[in-house]
Amino acid sequence: MAEICWEEPFCAEGSACFRIGTDDQGNAYIAVAGAEDAYVSDSREALRALVLDIKAGKADHLL
């Protein structure tokens, strides 16, 4: 298994902190800070598309 390089946690006031990581094989990972062993994984391209869609407001209905 490839080693995951985790970024610093992204935290919002009063909610869980999330971490995004990548490996040298082109995979991306999302986990709750402190529970990095229970992550969701996909390609870096899929993570990029997710972030761009969130920035474009496509998940605003979840807020």
N, CA, C and O of each residue as an XYZ file, in Angstrom:
252
protein
N       0.840     -1.185      0.000
C       0.000      0.000      0.000
C       0.881      1.244      0.000
O       1.904      1.288      0.684
N       0.483      2.248     -0.766
C       1.242      3.492     -0.859
C       1.081      4.313      0.416
O       0.072      4.217      1.114
N       2.093      5.117      0.701
C       2.033      5.999      1.870
C       1.204      7.231      1.529
O       1.403      7.854      0.486
N       0.278      7.577      2.411
C      -0.580      8.744      2.218
C       0.085      9.950      2.871
O       0.508      9.889      4.025
N       0.170     11.032      2.128
C       0.696     12.297      2.644
C      -0.510     13.184      2.964
O      -1.134     13.742      2.061
N      -0.832     13.310      4.253
C      -2.015     14.066      4.682
C      -1.703     15.552      4.789
O      -0.640     15.933      5.279
N      -2.628     16.390      4.331
C      -2.557     17.839      4.517
C      -3.011     18.170      5.944
O      -3.569     17.321      6.640
N      -2.767     19.402      6.364
C      -3.287     19.857      7.647
C      -4.816     19.797      7.606
O      -5.408     19.956      6.538
N      -5.468     19.568      8.763
C      -6.933     19.464      8.772
C      -7.624     20.766      8.365
O      -7.147     21.862      8.659
N      -8.753     20.618      7.684
C      -9.645     21.726      7.371
C     -10.764     21.667      8.399
O     -11.517     20.694      8.447
N     -10.873     22.702      9.218
C     -11.839     22.695     10.315
C     -12.802     23.863     10.194
O     -12.413     24.970      9.820
N     -14.057     23.605     10.512
C     -15.068     24.649     10.590
C     -15.474     24.790     12.053
O     -15.360     23.843     12.831
N     -15.935     25.945     12.410
C     -16.329     26.187     13.788
C     -17.448     25.238     14.212
O     -18.498     25.180     13.572
N     -17.218     24.502     15.288
C     -18.235     23.623     15.843
C     -18.489     22.346     15.078
O     -19.504     21.688     15.303
N     -17.584     21.973     14.170
C     -17.812     20.741     13.422
C     -16.523     19.938     13.309
O     -15.466     20.367     13.772
N     -16.623     18.792     12.701
C     -15.470     17.905     12.544
C     -14.435     18.522     11.613
O     -14.753     19.364     10.773
N     -13.215     18.093     11.778
C     -12.132     18.513     10.895
C     -11.887     17.403      9.875
O     -11.855     16.222     10.223
N     -11.717     17.791      8.634
C     -11.460     16.843      7.569
C     -10.031     16.995      7.071
O      -9.459     18.084      7.107
N      -9.465     15.893      6.606
C      -8.120     15.906      6.047
C      -8.164     15.353      4.637
O      -8.900     14.412      4.343
N      -7.366     15.952      3.775
C      -7.211     15.483      2.403
C      -5.777     15.027      2.253
O      -4.848     15.694      2.708
N      -5.604     13.885      1.613
C      -4.267     13.351      1.398
C      -4.106     12.841     -0.021
O      -5.086     12.638     -0.739
N      -2.871     12.639     -0.411
C      -2.562     12.070     -1.717
C      -1.416     11.075     -1.563
O      -0.708     11.074     -0.556
N      -1.248     10.238     -2.568
C      -0.096      9.345     -2.585
C       0.624      9.502     -3.921
O       0.164     10.232     -4.799
N       1.739      8.824     -4.068
C       2.541      8.974     -5.286
C       2.024      8.118     -6.443
O       2.659      8.046     -7.495
N       0.871      7.469     -6.251
C       0.276      6.653     -7.315
C      -0.942      7.322     -7.944
O      -1.668      6.689     -8.711
N      -1.174      8.603     -7.626
C      -2.270      9.342     -8.230
C      -3.601      9.230     -7.522
O      -4.634      9.592     -8.084
N      -3.593      8.733     -6.295
C      -4.827      8.588     -5.529
C      -5.000      9.749     -4.566
O      -4.022     10.350     -4.119
N      -6.256     10.064     -4.249
C      -6.593     11.090     -3.278
C      -7.451     10.463     -2.185
O      -8.161      9.484     -2.419
N      -7.376     11.042     -0.985
C      -8.050     10.491      0.186
C      -8.709     11.610      0.972
O      -8.174     12.716      1.047
N      -9.869     11.332      1.560
C     -10.554     12.252      2.461
C     -10.906     11.463      3.712
O     -11.420     10.347      3.630
N     -10.621     12.060      4.889
C     -10.919     11.399      6.163
C     -11.241     12.448      7.217
O     -10.887     13.618      7.071
N     -11.904     12.026      8.263
C     -12.092     12.870      9.438
C     -10.775     12.868     10.200
O     -10.171     11.814     10.399
N     -10.326     14.053     10.629
C      -9.079     14.148     11.388
C      -9.166     13.265     12.625
O     -10.143     13.316     13.372
N      -8.151     12.472     12.827
C      -8.117     11.533     13.936
C      -8.618     10.149     13.572
O      -8.458      9.206     14.346
N      -9.221     10.019     12.403
C      -9.726      8.726     11.935
C      -9.237      8.470     10.514
O      -9.997      8.024      9.655
N      -7.964      8.757     10.280
C      -7.403      8.658      8.942
C      -7.358      7.237      8.403
O      -7.157      7.039      7.205
N      -7.541      6.248      9.265
C      -7.552      4.860      8.805
C      -8.896      4.481      8.175
O      -9.015      3.408      7.582
N      -9.903      5.344      8.295
C     -11.229      5.108      7.706
C     -11.485      6.201      6.673
O     -12.273      7.115      6.914
N     -10.824      6.107      5.531
C     -10.885      7.154      4.520
C     -11.714      6.732      3.317
O     -12.022      5.556      3.125
N     -12.066      7.739      2.508
C     -12.673      7.537      1.199
C     -11.579      7.836      0.190
O     -10.846      8.813      0.346
N     -11.457      7.017     -0.834
C     -10.375      7.171     -1.798
C     -10.913      7.172     -3.222
O     -11.868      6.465     -3.546
N     -10.280      7.980     -4.062
C     -10.570      8.022     -5.499
C      -9.344      8.613     -6.179
O      -8.307      8.788     -5.539
N      -9.446      8.916     -7.436
C      -8.316      9.497     -8.164
C      -8.175     10.985     -7.809
O      -9.111     11.610     -7.311
N      -6.998     11.527     -8.073
C      -6.799     12.967     -7.864
C      -7.728     13.769     -8.769
O      -8.198     14.840     -8.385
N      -7.993     13.257     -9.967
C      -8.902     13.941    -10.878
C     -10.313     14.012    -10.295
O     -10.988     15.033    -10.430
N     -10.758     12.944     -9.653
C     -12.080     12.937     -9.019
C     -12.123     13.928     -7.862
O     -13.117     14.634     -7.691
N     -11.054     13.989     -7.063
C     -10.991     14.962     -5.970
C     -11.015     16.384     -6.530
O     -11.709     17.251     -5.998
N     -10.259     16.622     -7.600
C     -10.235     17.946     -8.228
C     -11.642     18.337     -8.687
O     -12.072     19.469     -8.463
N     -12.357     17.415     -9.323
C     -13.716     17.691     -9.787
C     -14.645     17.983     -8.605
O     -15.484     18.879     -8.688
N     -14.502     17.238     -7.514
C     -15.319     17.463     -6.322
C     -15.081     18.860     -5.763
O     -16.035     19.584     -5.479
N     -13.831     19.239     -5.605
C     -13.499     20.559     -5.058
C     -14.030     21.661     -5.970
O     -14.610     22.633     -5.484
N     -13.843     21.528     -7.275
C     -14.331     22.548     -8.204
C     -15.858     22.658     -8.172
O     -16.400     23.762     -8.230
N     -16.547     21.525     -8.081
C     -18.010     21.555     -7.992
C     -18.470     22.215     -6.693
O     -19.433     22.982     -6.700
N     -17.798     21.930     -5.586
C     -18.148     22.568     -4.308
C     -17.927     24.074     -4.411
O     -18.771     24.859     -3.980
N     -16.792     24.477     -4.980
C     -16.514     25.907     -5.136
C     -17.530     26.581     -6.044
O     -17.821     27.764     -5.870
N     -18.072     25.850     -7.006
C     -19.068     26.394     -7.930
C     -20.462     26.444     -7.311
O     -21.399     26.920     -7.953
N     -20.620     25.963     -6.075
C     -21.901     26.041     -5.396
C     -22.806     24.845     -5.574
O     -23.963     24.882     -5.157
N     -22.308     23.785     -6.182
C     -23.175     22.632     -6.455
C     -23.536     21.836     -5.197
O     -24.383     20.944     -5.259
N     -22.910     22.143     -4.066
C     -23.261     21.473     -2.803
C     -23.876     22.425     -1.794
O     -24.062     22.062     -0.633
N     -24.194     23.643     -2.225
C     -24.744     24.638     -1.304
C     -26.042     24.188     -0.646
O     -26.339     24.604      0.473
N     -26.810     23.357     -1.313
C     -28.073     22.877     -0.742
C     -27.843     22.007      0.489
O     -28.783     21.746      1.240
N     -26.614     21.557      0.710
C     -26.304     20.737      1.893
C     -26.001     21.584      3.124
O     -25.915     21.063      4.236
N     -25.843     22.873      2.928
C     -25.471     23.771      4.031
C     -26.677     24.278      4.775
O     -26.537     25.043      5.729
